Amino acid sequence: IDIARLELLCDLTDDLNLDEAALDVVVSLIDQLHTVRQDLASLARAIDRLSPETQAILLSELKSTLDRKLLNLETCLNSQFDASMAKVITNA
């Protein structure tokens, strides 16, 4: 364990009053984020080696996929908001 990680653990424990179980979850998520960042950096390097035409096709496909996912997320959030508002109105 390096010094920065120990400092983070102390900060999470002291400043945020996280118990051991919550600390385990947070540290696991941070580790996963670091792994994903490394994977994305590797992927970016691989994409940089592709031809400009292939990069354009890939970018177009990624944009389409992200647009669909964002639309699905927006629909889900709107449904949850509507359900929450209905509960508030019912309880008013």
SERO-4910 file (N, C-alpha, C, O; in steps of 0.05 Angstrom, whole numbers):
BEGIN
 pado doro    nc1    nc2    nc3   cac1   cac2   cac3    cc1    cc2    cc3    oc1    oc2    oc3
  Ile    A     17    -24      0      0      0      0     18     25      0     36     27     16
  Asp    A     12     43    -19     28     67    -20     17     89     -1     -5     86     10
  Ile    A     32    110      2     25    132     21     -1    145     12    -18    151     30
  Ala    A     -5    150    -13    -29    163    -23    -54    146    -16    -75    157     -8
  Arg    A    -51    120    -19    -74    103    -13    -80    103     17   -103    103     25
  Leu    A    -59    103     34    -63    105     63    -77    131     71    -94    131     88
  Glu    A    -68    152     58    -80    179     64   -109    179     56   -126    189     70
  Leu    A   -116    167     33   -143    165     24   -160    149     44   -182    157     51
  Leu    A   -150    126     53   -164    110     73   -169    126     98   -191    124    110
  Cys    A   -149    140    107   -152    157    131   -173    179    127   -190    183    144
  Asp    A   -172    192    104   -191    213     98   -220    202     97   -238    214    108
  Leu    A   -223    180     84   -250    168     82   -260    159    109   -284    162    115
  Thr    A   -243    149    126   -251    140    152   -256    163    171   -277    164    184
  Asp    A   -238    183    171   -240    205    190   -260    226    181   -278    234    196
  Asp    A   -257    236    156   -273    258    146   -301    250    140   -320    265    145
  Leu    A   -305    226    129   -332    218    121   -344    198    140   -367    189    136
  Asn    A   -329    190    161   -339    172    181   -349    145    169   -370    135    177
  Leu    A   -335    135    149   -342    110    137   -334     87    155   -312     86    165
  Asp    A   -352     68    157   -345     44    173   -329     25    154   -326     30    130
  Glu    A   -320      3    165   -303    -16    150   -316    -27    125   -304    -29    104
  Ala    A   -342    -34    127   -357    -45    105   -359    -24     82   -355    -31     59
  Ala    A   -367      0     89   -369     21     69   -342     28     57   -340     33     33
  Leu    A   -322     28     73   -295     33     64   -286     12     43   -273     19     23
  Asp    A   -292    -13     49   -286    -35     30   -299    -30      3   -287    -34    -18
  Val    A   -324    -22      4   -339    -17    -21   -327      6    -37   -322      4    -61
  Val    A   -321     29    -23   -310     52    -36   -283     46    -48   -277     54    -70
  Val    A   -266     33    -33   -239     26    -43   -241      7    -67   -226     10    -86
  Ser    A   -259    -12    -66   -263    -30    -89   -272    -14   -113   -262    -19   -135
  Leu    A   -290      5   -110   -299     21   -132   -276     38   -144   -274     41   -168
  Ile    A   -260     49   -126   -237     65   -135   -218     48   -151   -208     56   -172
  Asp    A   -213     24   -141   -195      6   -155   -206     -1   -183   -191     -2   -202
  Gln    A   -232     -6   -184   -245    -12   -209   -242     12   -229   -238      8   -253
  Leu    A   -246     36   -218   -243     60   -235   -215     62   -246   -211     69   -270
  His    A   -195     57   -230   -167     58   -240   -162     38   -262   -149     43   -281
  Thr    A   -174     14   -258   -171     -7   -278   -184      1   -304   -173     -2   -326
  Val    A   -208     13   -303   -222     21   -326   -207     44   -340   -205     44   -365
  Arg    A   -195     62   -325   -179     84   -337   -155     72   -352   -149     81   -374
  Gln    A   -142     52   -341   -120     40   -355   -129     26   -380   -116     27   -401
  Asp    A   -151     12   -378   -162     -2   -402   -170     18   -424   -164     13   -447
  Leu    A   -182     40   -416   -189     61   -436   -165     73   -449   -165     79   -472
  Ala    A   -144     77   -433   -119     88   -445   -107     68   -465    -98     77   -486
  Ser    A   -108     43   -459    -99     22   -478   -116     22   -503   -105     20   -525
  Leu    A   -142     24   -499   -160     25   -522   -155     50   -539   -155     48   -564
  Ala    A   -151     73   -527   -145     97   -542   -120     95   -558   -119    104   -581
  Arg    A    -99     82   -547    -74     78   -562    -79     60   -586    -68     64   -607
  Ala    A    -96     39   -582   -102     21   -604   -118     35   -626   -113     31   -650
  Ile    A   -136     52   -618   -152     67   -637   -135     86   -653   -138     90   -677
  Asp    A   -115     99   -639    -97    117   -653    -81    103   -675    -73    116   -694
  Arg    A    -78     77   -673    -62     62   -693    -80     55   -717    -69     45   -738
  Leu    A   -106     58   -715   -124     51   -737   -123     73   -759   -114     95   -754
  Ser    A   -131     65   -783   -132     85   -805   -154    106   -799   -172    100   -784
  Pro    A   -151    129   -810   -171    150   -806   -199    141   -813   -219    149   -800
  Glu    A   -202    126   -834   -228    116   -843   -240     98   -822   -264    100   -815
  Thr    A   -224     80   -812   -234     61   -791   -241     76   -765   -260     70   -752
  Gln    A   -225     96   -759   -230    112   -735   -257    126   -738   -273    128   -719
  Ala    A   -263    137   -762   -289    151   -767   -312    132   -764   -333    139   -752
  Ile    A   -310    107   -775   -331     87   -772   -336     80   -743   -358     79   -733
  Leu    A   -314     76   -728   -316     69   -700   -329     91   -684   -346     86   -667
  Leu    A   -321    116   -689   -332    139   -676   -362    141   -681   -378    147   -663
  Ser    A   -370    137   -706   -398    138   -713   -414    117   -698   -436    122   -687
  Glu    A   -404     92   -697   -417     71   -682   -419     76   -653   -439     71   -640
  Leu    A   -397     86   -641   -397     93   -613   -418    114   -606   -432    113   -586
  Lys    A   -419    135   -624   -438    156   -619   -467    146   -620   -483    154   -604
  Ser    A   -473    129   -639   -500    117   -641   -507    101   -616   -529    103   -606
  Thr    A   -488     85   -607   -492     69   -583   -497     87   -559   -515     82   -543
  Leu    A   -480    107   -556   -483    125   -533   -509    141   -534   -522    145   -513
  Asp    A   -517    149   -558   -542    163   -560   -566    146   -552   -584    155   -538
  Arg    A   -566    120   -560   -587    102   -552   -587     98   -521   -608     98   -509
  Lys    A   -563     94   -510   -561     90   -481   -570    114   -465   -584    112   -445
  Leu    A   -563    138   -475   -572    162   -461   -602    166   -463   -615    174   -444
  Leu    A   -614    159   -486   -643    160   -489   -656    141   -469   -676    148   -457
  Asn    A   -646    117   -467   -657     97   -449   -654    107   -420   -673    104   -404
  Leu    A   -632    119   -413   -628    129   -386   -647    152   -380   -659    154   -359
  Glu    A   -650    170   -400   -669    192   -397   -697    182   -392   -712    192   -375
  Thr    A   -706    162   -407   -732    151   -404   -736    139   -377   -756    142   -364
  Cys    A   -716    124   -368   -717    111   -341   -718    133   -319   -735    130   -301
  Leu    A   -702    153   -321   -702    174   -301   -728    189   -301   -739    196   -279
  Asn    A   -739    194   -324   -766    208   -325   -787    191   -312   -804    201   -298
  Ser    A   -786    165   -317   -806    147   -304   -804    147   -274   -823    148   -260
  Gln    A   -779    146   -265   -774    146   -235   -783    173   -224   -795    174   -202
  Phe    A   -778    195   -238   -786    221   -228   -817    223   -227   -828    232   -208
  Asp    A   -830    213   -248   -859    214   -249   -871    197   -226   -890    206   -213
  Ala    A   -859    174   -221   -869    157   -199   -864    171   -172   -881    170   -154
  Ser    A   -841    184   -169   -836    198   -144   -855    221   -140   -865    226   -118
  Met    A   -860    236   -161   -879    259   -159   -907    249   -153   -921    262   -138
  Ala    A   -915    227   -164   -942    216   -158   -944    209   -129   -965    214   -117
  Lys    A   -923    198   -117   -923    192    -88   -925    217    -72   -940    218    -52
  Val    A   -911    238    -80   -911    263    -65   -939    275    -66   -950    285    -46
  Ile    A   -951    275    -90   -978    286    -93   -998    270    -77  -1016    281    -65
  Thr    A   -996    244    -78  -1014    226    -63  -1012    231    -33  -1032    231    -19
  Asn    A   -988    236    -23   -983    240      5   -988    268     15   -988    274     39
  Ala    A   -993    286     -4   -997    315      4  -1024    320     16  -1030    342     23
***
